[in-house]
């Protein structure tokens, strides 16, 4: 739009009109463009966005989700010209203020990671309020402080019971009886409490995984030695349940999502962390397996899971219980707990149906995970739950705990390197298929969710169409 006649006179230097425009406060905006935010305001907004991104990264969210959330926050608070760079353990954000002012850059390091889906859900609610214009920067900072300092919604003993319940459900999922289910639950409770003790002395998580794997295998070794007293039990399922529990907290979904969306540095960092934690678990299991051979009481390779057709109803119920308990151990909200249970049941039902149709186990795992990711992506916004919690909880029953144990047994006890490597690659393939399937399902859910939102606004009528422009 061209300059007015009065503005042209101002630019030519007419002092009378210049004073008139200054009095009307028109001159600054016309000659200098939009007002440049001051350093204090920029720092407040960037710090708020960084802290929100830190909480998301610590909870396992993908780098793409963190980036889009931070840009939405800065844009809603009046600073649209920002760039975000996420590199696994650090987040950097830069605000550009045009050629007349220097850009402002801030960085925050993600030092600790913890699963608290209630806190993550609170952050997502806060972001929605910010993007709707309901909160100022200062008000949002106060709410974020309350979220960050709030204790977990459940006591720690409840989380321990949840991990125990998860292990028991996994034992049922693998065909274990009542006694074995109780042993698996007790073993996991011991692992969790000892893990909390060593965590207080800041022992690296690699060694905590070694301890967890060794404890699970050691208790299974004791059960194997007491076979005559305990009757016909399958000690290998104790190890398999422990492996599933210890693998469930790793951010496999986030790593695959980062790789697919182009955040390769973050994906490589997460993949290295997952690999290191898994290697620690393997070392703990292998050490005790070798000990069993040395003392003359070797464990046996895990028996196959009962036929799917005969075992499918129990598998579905156990899958729902596994996902429910994992969400509870991760401090999810009550609504998320029940949705996670439904996701676990749906995942196991679809996996069992695909296996009955003769589909390969890796493809069946990917298909079941895609269904979980799609369902979670569609219902998350409508029901105001965290899609990450639904996705991660839903695929937990499908983690290859028994396959991993069988691979380690063949490599260490039977010295069957080809068979062990084949089983190990099968376990790796299942894990990657689960993560990739979830990511694919969430992407397929995006256009469906957008279409449903448009249909809702259309059916709701003019009152939801927004103010007239």
N, C-alpha and C positions, 0 to 999 in steps of 0.2 A: 504494500500500500504506500503510495507516494506521500511526500511531506506536504503539509498544509502551507498556504500562503504566509501565515504568521511564522511558521517554523522556518521558512526560507528567509524571511527577514531577520530572524534571530541568527541564522548561520552567517548572514551578511554583516551582522554586527550592530543591528539597531538596538541601542541601549534601553530605550523605553519598553520595547516588547520583551527584551531579555529580563528586565526586572519584573514585568508582569507574569511571565512564565515561571520565574523562580518563586514568586509568591504563591502561585497555584500548584507548585511542586510537579510541574509537567516537564521542566527542563532536564532533570537527571535521568528520568526513564527514557526520554526521547533521544538524548545525546549519548548516553552511556549504556543503554540496554537494561536488562533485568538486574536487580540488585544482587551484588556478590555477597554470599553468606560469609560471616566473619569466622575467624579461626575457632573460636569457642563453640559456636553452633555446629560447625563441621566435625570437630572432635567428639562432641556429644553423640551425634548421629552415628558416626563411624564406630565409636566404642560400643554403642547399643547393638549395631549390626554384627560386630565381631563377636560379642558375647553370645548372641543368638546362634550364630554359626558354630561357635565352639561347643555349645550344648548339643547341637544336632550332630556334629562330627563325633563327639564323645559317645553318643548313643548309637553310632553305626550308620547314620544317614549317608547317602551317596554324595559325592562332591558336586554333582549337577544340581541336586536338590538344595544343598547348602548355598550354592552360588545364586540360584534363582530366588531363594528366600531372602538373602541379604540384599540383592538388588531391589526386590519388592519393598523391603523396609526402607532403604535409603530413598527410593523414588517416592514413596508415600510421605516421607518426611521432608520433601522439598529439595532433594539432591539427586536428580536423575542421572547426572553424568558421572557415574562411578564404574570402576572396574574391580573385579574380585578374582583373586588367585588362591586356589586351595592346593596345598601340597602336604597331605596326610597329617603331619604333626603341626602345621602352621597355616594360618589364614592371613592373607594380606588384602587390604582394600585401599583404593586410591580414589579420591574425589577431585575431578577436574573442574576448575572454576574459570575457564576461559583464558584468553591470552593476557589479561590484565592482572591476574593474581596467580600465585604459585599453587600448584596442586598440593593436596594434603594426603599423606599416606600413613596408614597405621597397620600394625601387625599384632597378631595374638597367637600364642603357642598352645596347642592342645596337649596338656601334660598328662591328664588322667582320663581313663575311659571307664564308664560304668553304665550298666543297663538299668535305666529307670524310665519306663514308658509313661508313667504318670507325669513325670517332669517334662518329657518330650511332648506329651499331649498338651500340657499347659503352655509350653512355648509356642506350639502351633496355634492355640487359641489366641495367644498374645499377638502373633503375627497377623491373624485375621482382623483383630481389632485395630491394629496399626494401619493396615492397608485400607480399612473402611473409614479411616479418619476419626476414629473414636477416641484416640489417645494422642497426647503430645509426646515429645521426646522425653521430657522429665517424668511424666506419668508412666510411660512405658518402662523407663529405667527403674522406677519404684516397684512395679509389678515383677520385673525380671529379677530384681534383688530378692523379692519374697520367694520366687520360684527356685532360685539358686540355693538359698539358705534353708529351704524347707526340708524336713527329714523325710525319709522314705515313708510311703503310706502304710506299710506293714512292718511289723517288727522283724528282726533278723531271723528269729527262730521260725517265723512263718515261711521265710524264704528257704530255710533248711528243710522244712517239711515239704515244701513244694518241689525241691530238687529230689527228695526221697520219693515222693509220689510220682515224679516223672520217671525215675529209674524203675519203679515198680510197674508202671504202665508199659515201658519199653520191654521189660521182661515178659509181660503178658503178650505183647505184640509179637515177640519172637517165639511164643509157644511155651513159656515157662509155667510151672505149677505154682501153687500157693506158697510153699516153703521157699522156693527159689525167688519168688517175688519179694518176700519179706527179707531175704538175705540181700538182694539187690538194693532195696530201700535202705537197709541199715548201712550197707557199704557206702552208699552215696552220702548219707548223713555224716558218716565219719570223715569222708573225703572233704565235704564242705566245711566242717568245723575245723579240721586241721588246716585247710586252705586259708581260712580266716585268721588262724593263729599265725601262720607264716607270713601272711600278707601284712600283719602289723609290724613286722620287722623289715618290711620293704624288700622281701626276697623277690627277685625277678620272676615274671610269670612263666618263663621257660622252665625253671626249676619247680615251680608249683605244678606244672603239667607233668613233669617227671614223677613227682611225689604222688599225684593223683593216679597216674597209670600204674605205678608200683603198688599202691594200696589196693586198687581194684583187683589186680592180678594176684597179689599176695593173699587176699581173702578168698579168692577163687581157688588158690592152691590149698588153703586150709580146708575148704569145703571138699575138695577132691580127696584129701587125705582122710576125711571123715565119711567117706561114701558108705561104709558099712553101717555106721550109726544113723546117718541121715536118710539112707535109702537112695533110690534112683533120682538123682538130681543132675543138672547139666551146668557145671561150674563155668563153662565157656560163656554162658549167657550173662553171668555176673560181670565178666569183663566187657562183653558187648554193650551192656547197659551203661557201664561206666564210661566207655568210649563215646557213646552218644551224648551223655550228659556233659562230658568234658569238651566235646566238639561243638556243642550247641551254641556256646557263647561267642564263637568266632564270627567275624563279620564277612562271611563268604559272599553273601548277597551284595553287600556294599562294594566289595572288590570287583566282582564281575560287572556290576553296574558302572563303576568308574571306568573299567576297561572298554566297555561297549560305548559309553558316551564320550570317550576321547580323553579322559583324565588319566593318562597313562602313568604319570609319576605317582599319583595317589594310589592307583591300582597296583603298581609295583610295590609300593610300601606296604599296603594291606596284604598283598599276596605273600610278601616276605614274612610279615608277622604271622599269618596263618600257617605258613610252612614251618616256621620256627616252633610255634606252639604244638603243631601236629608231630613234629620230630621229637619234641620233649615228651609227648604222650607215648610215642612209639618206643623211645628209649626206656621209659619206666616199665612198659609192658614186657619188652624184650629181656630186660635184666632179670625180672622175676621168672619169666619162662625158662631162661637159662639156669636159674637157681633150682627150679623144679627138676630139670634134667640132671643137674649135678647131685642132688640129694636122692635121686631115684624115685621121684614122685612126679613124673611129667604129666601135664595136662593133656587133654585130647582136643582134637580139632572140633570146632562147633558143629553139631548136627544141623542138617538143613531145617529151615522153617517148615512147619506143617503145611499141607496143600492149601492154596489160597481159598478154594471153594469151600472147604470144610471150616476154615479158620477166619473167613472174611468178616462175619458179624463181630467176632471178638477183636479183630484187627481194627475195625472202624471205631468200636468203643474205646480201645486202647489208644488209638491215634488221637481221638478227641481228648482223652485224659492227659496224654503226653503234651499236647499243645496248650491245654488249659494250665497244667502245672508249670510249663516253661514260662508262660505269660505271667503267672503269679510270682514265680521266682524272679522275674524281671520287673516286678512292681508295676504291672499294668492296671488300668482302671477296671472297674467292675464290668462295664459294658464291653471293654476290649477282651476281658477274660472269656466271656461267653462266645463272642465272635471268633476268638482264637480257637476255642474248642470246636466250633462248627467248621472252621477252616481245616483243622486237623482231621475231622471226620470226613469232610468232602475230599481232602487230598488222599486219604487212605482208600476211600471208596472208589475214586477214579483210578488210582494206581492198581487196585485189585481187579477192577473191571478190564483194564488194559492188559494186565498179565493173563487173565483168563482168555482174552481174545488172541493170545499168542504174541503180543508185542514184546520186543526186547526190553530188558529191565531198565536200561539207560533211557530209552525213548519213553517208557512208561513213567519213569521218574520225572522227566522233563514235562510230559503232558500233565501229570498231576500237579506239578509246581506251577505250570502256566495257568491252570484253573484256579489255584489258590491266589496267585498274583492278580489275575483278572478280577476275581470276586472281591478281593480286598481293595483293589483300585476303584471299583465301581461303588462299593458301599461306604468307603472311608469318608468321603466328603458329606454324603447324605446323613450318616450316623455320627459324624464328627469324632472319628477315631483315627488313630495313627496307622496308615497303611503299612509302614515298616513292621509294626508289631504283629499285624495279621499275617504278613508274608513270612516273616522269620519263624513265628510260632507254628504256622501251618505246615511248613516243610520239615520241622524238627523230627516228626515220627519217621520220615523217610531217609534220615541220615544213615549211611552204611556202616553201622557199628559192628555187626557180625561179620560182614565182608572184610573189614579192616583187620579184625582179630584173626580170621582164617588166613589172610595173607601173611600176617606176622608169624603165625604158628608154622606155616609151611616154610617160611624163610629161616626160622631159628631152630625149630625142633626137628622137622622132617628134612631140613637141608634141601628142600625142593625149590631151587631158585626160579626155574621157569614158571612153575605153578604159583609160587608166591608172588612173583612180579605180575603175573597175569591177574591175580586177585587184587593186588594193590592198585593196578591201573584201572581195574573195574570199579573199585571204591572211589578212586579219583574221578573217574568219568561220571559216576552217579552224583558226586558232590557238585561238580561243575554243571551237570544237567539240571540239578535242582535250582542252583543259583540263576542260571541262564533262563530257565523256564519261568521263574518268578519275575525277572526283569521283562521278559517278553509279554507275560500276562499283564503287567502294569502298563506297558506301552499300548497294548491293545485296548486297555480299559480307558485310556485318555479320550479318544473320540466318542466312545459310548457315553462317558461321563459328561462331556461337553454337550452332546446331543440331548441328554436327559435334562440338563440345566436349561437349555433353550426351550425345550418342550414345557418345562415347569413354568418358566416366565411367560410363555405364550398362553398357557391355560390359566395362569393366575390373573391375567388381565392387566389393565393399565397401571394399577397401583404398584406394580413391581417394575415398571418400565423405566423408572428414574425420573428426575426433574426435567422439565422442558428446557431446552437450550435456546 
